[in-house]
Amino acid sequence: MTAWQTRTQTLAVLGSADGGTFTTLKPSAGYAFNPATGNTVTITFPATTQRHLRLTFTGNTAWPAGQVSEFEVHAA
């Protein structure tokens, strides 16, 4: 079994009230996913009342596609 290497994924967070029209909540930026720290990242953005959230991946230094296995949203 091959272990994941540390990689940087570039992504943006978008939000929508109706699931049809999305606006940027957090502009595209690179986030380091490191197996030594559980492959987790924290993305902070201003409070919003959007019902739908979308991650848009535009880069990954280790694979030709974005990857996420779990996505949680918490209030500060």
A tleap script that builds the chain and sets N, CA, C and O, in Angstrom:
source leaprc.protein.ff14SB
mol = sequence {
  NMET THR ALA TRP GLN THR ARG THR GLN THR
  LEU ALA VAL LEU GLY SER ALA ASP GLY GLY
  THR PHE THR THR LEU LYS PRO SER ALA GLY
  TYR ALA PHE ASN PRO ALA THR GLY ASN THR
  VAL THR ILE THR PHE PRO ALA THR THR GLN
  ARG HIE LEU ARG LEU THR PHE THR GLY ASN
  THR ALA TRP PRO ALA GLY GLN VAL SER GLU
  PHE GLU VAL HIE ALA CALA
}
set mol.1.N position { 0.835 -1.170 0.000 }
set mol.1.CA position { 0.000 0.000 0.000 }
set mol.1.C position { 0.886 1.241 0.000 }
set mol.1.O position { 1.828 1.328 0.787 }
set mol.2.N position { 0.600 2.176 -0.852 }
set mol.2.CA position { 1.361 3.413 -0.960 }
set mol.2.C position { 0.799 4.451 0.007 }
set mol.2.O position { -0.411 4.671 0.072 }
set mol.3.N position { 1.700 5.084 0.755 }
set mol.3.CA position { 1.266 6.133 1.685 }
set mol.3.C position { 1.202 7.470 0.961 }
set mol.3.O position { 1.963 7.720 0.026 }
set mol.4.N position { 0.286 8.323 1.402 }
set mol.4.CA position { 0.185 9.661 0.833 }
set mol.4.C position { 1.402 10.468 1.220 }
set mol.4.O position { 1.926 10.328 2.326 }
set mol.5.N position { 1.844 11.300 0.323 }
set mol.5.CA position { 2.918 12.250 0.609 }
set mol.5.C position { 2.297 13.591 0.936 }
set mol.5.O position { 1.127 13.831 0.636 }
set mol.6.N position { 3.079 14.468 1.552 }
set mol.6.CA position { 2.592 15.823 1.784 }
set mol.6.C position { 2.329 16.463 0.428 }
set mol.6.O position { 3.126 16.330 -0.501 }
set mol.7.N position { 1.216 17.149 0.328 }
set mol.7.CA position { 0.843 17.771 -0.938 }
set mol.7.C position { 0.115 19.081 -0.670 }
set mol.7.O position { -0.464 19.279 0.398 }
set mol.8.N position { 0.153 19.954 -1.639 }
set mol.8.CA position { -0.572 21.216 -1.549 }
set mol.8.C position { -1.730 21.162 -2.529 }
set mol.8.O position { -1.548 20.921 -3.722 }
set mol.9.N position { -2.918 21.390 -2.006 }
set mol.9.CA position { -4.095 21.462 -2.857 }
set mol.9.C position { -4.573 22.905 -2.870 }
set mol.9.O position { -4.646 23.561 -1.831 }
set mol.10.N position { -4.891 23.381 -4.045 }
set mol.10.CA position { -5.388 24.747 -4.213 }
set mol.10.C position { -6.895 24.674 -4.366 }
set mol.10.O position { -7.411 23.970 -5.234 }
set mol.11.N position { -7.602 25.415 -3.506 }
set mol.11.CA position { -9.058 25.362 -3.545 }
set mol.11.C position { -9.681 26.665 -3.073 }
set mol.11.O position { -9.046 27.468 -2.390 }
set mol.12.N position { -10.929 26.853 -3.449 }
set mol.12.CA position { -11.736 28.000 -3.025 }
set mol.12.C position { -12.996 27.457 -2.367 }
set mol.12.O position { -13.421 26.335 -2.642 }
set mol.13.N position { -13.594 28.273 -1.486 }
set mol.13.CA position { -14.858 27.919 -0.838 }
set mol.13.C position { -15.927 28.859 -1.390 }
set mol.13.O position { -15.784 30.080 -1.336 }
set mol.14.N position { -16.996 28.272 -1.919 }
set mol.14.CA position { -18.102 29.035 -2.482 }
set mol.14.C position { -19.366 28.757 -1.668 }
set mol.14.O position { -19.508 27.691 -1.069 }
set mol.15.N position { -20.276 29.727 -1.655 }
set mol.15.CA position { -21.527 29.555 -0.935 }
set mol.15.C position { -22.709 29.983 -1.765 }
set mol.15.O position { -22.586 30.817 -2.663 }
set mol.16.N position { -23.879 29.395 -1.456 }
set mol.16.CA position { -25.101 29.709 -2.187 }
set mol.16.C position { -26.300 29.578 -1.256 }
set mol.16.O position { -26.344 28.678 -0.416 }
set mol.17.N position { -27.256 30.459 -1.401 }
set mol.17.CA position { -28.512 30.367 -0.656 }
set mol.17.C position { -29.477 29.395 -1.315 }
set mol.17.O position { -30.275 28.748 -0.636 }
set mol.18.N position { -29.406 29.289 -2.655 }
set mol.18.CA position { -30.389 28.493 -3.392 }
set mol.18.C position { -29.816 27.246 -4.079 }
set mol.18.O position { -30.563 26.470 -4.674 }
set mol.19.N position { -28.512 27.055 -4.000 }
set mol.19.CA position { -27.886 25.905 -4.657 }
set mol.19.C position { -27.659 26.105 -6.141 }
set mol.19.O position { -27.196 25.192 -6.826 }
set mol.20.N position { -27.980 27.293 -6.651 }
set mol.20.CA position { -27.808 27.567 -8.077 }
set mol.20.C position { -26.780 28.640 -8.363 }
set mol.20.O position { -25.958 28.498 -9.269 }
set mol.21.N position { -26.825 29.707 -7.594 }
set mol.21.CA position { -25.891 30.817 -7.783 }
set mol.21.C position { -24.916 30.847 -6.619 }
set mol.21.O position { -25.310 31.053 -5.471 }
set mol.22.N position { -23.630 30.638 -6.925 }
set mol.22.CA position { -22.602 30.585 -5.889 }
set mol.22.C position { -21.731 31.832 -5.927 }
set mol.22.O position { -21.435 32.366 -6.996 }
set mol.23.N position { -21.327 32.286 -4.750 }
set mol.23.CA position { -20.389 33.394 -4.616 }
set mol.23.C position { -19.182 32.910 -3.827 }
set mol.23.O position { -19.267 31.938 -3.077 }
set mol.24.N position { -18.070 33.590 -4.000 }
set mol.24.CA position { -16.835 33.202 -3.314 }
set mol.24.C position { -16.864 33.650 -1.863 }
set mol.24.O position { -17.042 34.832 -1.570 }
set mol.25.N position { -16.688 32.693 -0.958 }
set mol.25.CA position { -16.579 32.991 0.467 }
set mol.25.C position { -15.119 33.070 0.887 }
set mol.25.O position { -14.763 33.837 1.781 }
set mol.26.N position { -14.272 32.270 0.235 }
set mol.26.CA position { -12.835 32.261 0.494 }
set mol.26.C position { -12.146 32.059 -0.848 }
set mol.26.O position { -12.313 31.015 -1.477 }
set mol.27.N position { -11.366 33.053 -1.297 }
set mol.27.CA position { -10.703 32.923 -2.600 }
set mol.27.C position { -9.731 31.742 -2.654 }
set mol.27.O position { -9.291 31.232 -1.624 }
set mol.28.N position { -9.418 31.335 -3.842 }
set mol.28.CA position { -8.510 30.226 -4.074 }
set mol.28.C position { -7.163 30.463 -3.396 }
set mol.28.O position { -6.575 31.540 -3.499 }
set mol.29.N position { -6.687 29.424 -2.696 }
set mol.29.CA position { -5.395 29.475 -2.007 }
set mol.29.C position { -4.882 28.052 -1.859 }
set mol.29.O position { -5.647 27.094 -1.965 }
set mol.30.N position { -3.588 27.919 -1.615 }
set mol.30.CA position { -2.972 26.610 -1.428 }
set mol.30.C position { -2.985 26.198 0.029 }
set mol.30.O position { -2.703 27.008 0.911 }
set mol.31.N position { -3.315 24.931 0.288 }
set mol.31.CA position { -3.355 24.375 1.637 }
set mol.31.C position { -2.533 23.093 1.665 }
set mol.31.O position { -2.721 22.213 0.824 }
set mol.32.N position { -1.625 22.987 2.627 }
set mol.32.CA position { -0.750 21.816 2.734 }
set mol.32.C position { -1.444 20.708 3.512 }
set mol.32.O position { -1.841 20.901 4.661 }
set mol.33.N position { -1.588 19.560 2.886 }
set mol.33.CA position { -2.132 18.368 3.527 }
set mol.33.C position { -0.952 17.456 3.847 }
set mol.33.O position { -0.261 16.990 2.942 }
set mol.34.N position { -0.724 17.205 5.122 }
set mol.34.CA position { 0.447 16.468 5.576 }
set mol.34.C position { 0.005 15.238 6.365 }
set mol.34.O position { -0.703 15.381 7.362 }
set mol.35.N position { 0.401 14.032 5.948 }
set mol.35.CA position { 0.017 12.820 6.678 }
set mol.35.C position { 0.475 12.848 8.144 }
set mol.35.O position { -0.179 12.259 9.004 }
set mol.36.N position { 1.571 13.514 8.429 }
set mol.36.CA position { 2.087 13.565 9.797 }
set mol.36.C position { 1.166 14.344 10.741 }
set mol.36.O position { 1.227 14.168 11.958 }
set mol.37.N position { 0.324 15.193 10.183 }
set mol.37.CA position { -0.612 15.962 11.008 }
set mol.37.C position { -2.065 15.584 10.696 }
set mol.37.O position { -2.978 16.373 10.937 }
set mol.38.N position { -2.271 14.394 10.168 }
set mol.38.CA position { -3.613 13.896 9.929 }
set mol.38.C position { -4.253 14.342 8.625 }
set mol.38.O position { -5.450 14.134 8.427 }
set mol.39.N position { -3.480 14.952 7.728 }
set mol.39.CA position { -4.014 15.408 6.443 }
set mol.39.C position { -5.202 16.349 6.609 }
set mol.39.O position { -6.139 16.315 5.811 }
set mol.40.N position { -5.167 17.176 7.629 }
set mol.40.CA position { -6.266 18.103 7.872 }
set mol.40.C position { -5.807 19.539 7.676 }
set mol.40.O position { -4.646 19.872 7.914 }
set mol.41.N position { -6.716 20.369 7.247 }
set mol.41.CA position { -6.458 21.806 7.135 }
set mol.41.C position { -7.662 22.549 7.700 }
set mol.41.O position { -8.775 22.023 7.740 }
set mol.42.N position { -7.420 23.772 8.130 }
set mol.42.CA position { -8.489 24.645 8.596 }
set mol.42.C position { -8.580 25.826 7.655 }
set mol.42.O position { -7.585 26.502 7.394 }
set mol.43.N position { -9.765 26.072 7.151 }
set mol.43.CA position { -10.008 27.197 6.257 }
set mol.43.C position { -10.997 28.115 6.963 }
set mol.43.O position { -12.127 27.719 7.249 }
set mol.44.N position { -10.575 29.322 7.238 }
set mol.44.CA position { -11.414 30.269 7.958 }
set mol.44.C position { -11.979 31.291 6.982 }
set mol.44.O position { -11.261 31.819 6.133 }
set mol.45.N position { -13.277 31.566 7.113 }
set mol.45.CA position { -13.916 32.592 6.293 }
set mol.45.C position { -14.996 33.276 7.122 }
set mol.45.O position { -15.437 32.721 8.129 }
set mol.46.N position { -15.429 34.462 6.725 }
set mol.46.CA position { -16.424 35.200 7.508 }
set mol.46.C position { -17.737 34.425 7.651 }
set mol.46.O position { -18.097 33.620 6.792 }
set mol.47.N position { -18.431 34.684 8.737 }
set mol.47.CA position { -19.733 34.050 8.969 }
set mol.47.C position { -20.659 34.332 7.790 }
set mol.47.O position { -20.610 35.400 7.179 }
set mol.48.N position { -21.500 33.353 7.488 }
set mol.48.CA position { -22.420 33.476 6.355 }
set mol.48.C position { -23.710 32.727 6.653 }
set mol.48.O position { -23.736 31.839 7.505 }
set mol.49.N position { -24.749 33.076 5.970 }
set mol.49.CA position { -26.027 32.367 6.119 }
set mol.49.C position { -26.293 31.464 4.920 }
set mol.49.O position { -27.415 30.991 4.741 }
set mol.50.N position { -25.289 31.223 4.110 }
set mol.50.CA position { -25.446 30.362 2.929 }
set mol.50.C position { -25.834 28.950 3.357 }
set mol.50.O position { -25.323 28.425 4.346 }
set mol.51.N position { -26.723 28.358 2.615 }
set mol.51.CA position { -27.177 27.000 2.915 }
set mol.51.C position { -26.285 25.940 2.261 }
set mol.51.O position { -26.091 24.859 2.817 }
set mol.52.N position { -25.746 26.252 1.080 }
set mol.52.CA position { -24.941 25.297 0.313 }
set mol.52.C position { -23.496 25.783 0.267 }
set mol.52.O position { -23.241 26.970 0.059 }
set mol.53.N position { -22.556 24.868 0.460 }
set mol.53.CA position { -21.133 25.184 0.323 }
set mol.53.C position { -20.536 24.278 -0.737 }
set mol.53.O position { -20.944 23.128 -0.904 }
set mol.54.N position { -19.562 24.823 -1.447 }
set mol.54.CA position { -18.891 24.082 -2.517 }
set mol.54.C position { -17.399 24.349 -2.416 }
set mol.54.O position { -16.971 25.487 -2.222 }
set mol.55.N position { -16.613 23.290 -2.548 }
set mol.55.CA position { -15.162 23.435 -2.659 }
set mol.55.C position { -14.815 23.305 -4.131 }
set mol.55.O position { -15.242 22.362 -4.797 }
set mol.56.N position { -14.042 24.253 -4.637 }
set mol.56.CA position { -13.596 24.200 -6.021 }
set mol.56.C position { -12.081 24.023 -6.025 }
set mol.56.O position { -11.347 24.924 -5.619 }
set mol.57.N position { -11.616 22.869 -6.480 }
set mol.57.CA position { -10.188 22.555 -6.522 }
set mol.57.C position { -9.604 22.963 -7.870 }
set mol.57.O position { -10.181 22.679 -8.920 }
set mol.58.N position { -8.460 23.627 -7.829 }
set mol.58.CA position { -7.801 24.028 -9.078 }
set mol.58.C position { -6.366 23.540 -9.152 }
set mol.58.O position { -5.669 23.823 -10.127 }
set mol.59.N position { -5.917 22.820 -8.149 }
set mol.59.CA position { -4.554 22.301 -8.197 }
set mol.59.C position { -4.291 21.304 -7.089 }
set mol.59.O position { -4.918 21.341 -6.031 }
set mol.60.N position { -3.339 20.402 -7.355 }
set mol.60.CA position { -2.906 19.401 -6.383 }
set mol.60.C position { -1.499 18.993 -6.801 }
set mol.60.O position { -1.302 18.508 -7.915 }
set mol.61.N position { -0.527 19.183 -5.929 }
set mol.61.CA position { 0.860 18.901 -6.290 }
set mol.61.C position { 1.190 17.414 -6.352 }
set mol.61.O position { 2.271 17.052 -6.816 }
set mol.62.N position { 0.283 16.536 -5.895 }
set mol.62.CA position { 0.584 15.108 -5.871 }
set mol.62.C position { -0.317 14.264 -6.764 }
set mol.62.O position { -0.081 13.066 -6.922 }
set mol.63.N position { -1.332 14.866 -7.344 }
set mol.63.CA position { -2.295 14.078 -8.112 }
set mol.63.C position { -3.004 15.026 -9.071 }
set mol.63.O position { -3.149 16.205 -8.746 }
set mol.64.N position { -3.447 14.570 -10.226 }
set mol.64.CA position { -4.070 15.476 -11.197 }
set mol.64.C position { -5.544 15.805 -10.912 }
set mol.64.O position { -6.300 16.148 -11.822 }
set mol.65.N position { -5.939 15.693 -9.641 }
set mol.65.CA position { -7.321 16.022 -9.265 }
set mol.65.C position { -7.354 16.399 -7.790 }
set mol.65.O position { -6.479 15.998 -7.023 }
set mol.66.N position { -8.359 17.166 -7.395 }
set mol.66.CA position { -8.545 17.505 -5.993 }
set mol.66.C position { -9.146 16.327 -5.252 }
set mol.66.O position { -9.883 15.529 -5.830 }
set mol.67.N position { -8.827 16.221 -3.969 }
set mol.67.CA position { -9.325 15.108 -3.179 }
set mol.67.C position { -9.743 15.603 -1.799 }
set mol.67.O position { -9.034 16.379 -1.158 }
set mol.68.N position { -10.902 15.140 -1.359 }
set mol.68.CA position { -11.363 15.412 -0.001 }
set mol.68.C position { -12.192 14.205 0.426 }
set mol.68.O position { -12.985 13.682 -0.357 }
set mol.69.N position { -12.005 13.765 1.670 }
set mol.69.CA position { -12.793 12.625 2.137 }
set mol.69.C position { -13.826 13.042 3.174 }
set mol.69.O position { -14.819 12.345 3.382 }
set mol.70.N position { -13.595 14.164 3.816 }
set mol.70.CA position { -14.555 14.658 4.803 }
set mol.70.C position { -14.470 16.179 4.839 }
set mol.70.O position { -13.386 16.756 4.757 }
set mol.71.N position { -15.624 16.815 4.961 }
set mol.71.CA position { -15.703 18.267 4.958 }
set mol.71.C position { -16.661 18.674 6.066 }
set mol.71.O position { -17.852 18.369 6.001 }
set mol.72.N position { -16.154 19.356 7.077 }
set mol.72.CA position { -16.970 19.779 8.210 }
set mol.72.C position { -16.995 21.297 8.302 }
set mol.72.O position { -16.004 21.964 8.006 }
set mol.73.N position { -18.132 21.832 8.713 }
set mol.73.CA position { -18.275 23.270 8.901 }
set mol.73.C position { -18.691 23.507 10.349 }
set mol.73.O position { -19.654 22.918 10.839 }
set mol.74.N position { -17.952 24.376 11.016 }
set mol.74.CA position { -18.211 24.678 12.422 }
set mol.74.C position { -18.310 26.178 12.617 }
set mol.74.O position { -17.591 26.939 11.969 }
set mol.75.N position { -19.182 26.606 13.492 }
set mol.75.CA position { -19.263 28.026 13.862 }
set mol.75.C position { -18.137 28.335 14.839 }
set mol.75.O position { -17.755 27.501 15.659 }
set mol.76.N position { -17.623 29.536 14.735 }
set mol.76.CA position { -16.527 29.934 15.628 }
set mol.76.C position { -17.060 30.237 17.006 }
set mol.76.O position { -16.292 30.590 17.901 }
savepdb mol mol.pdb
quit
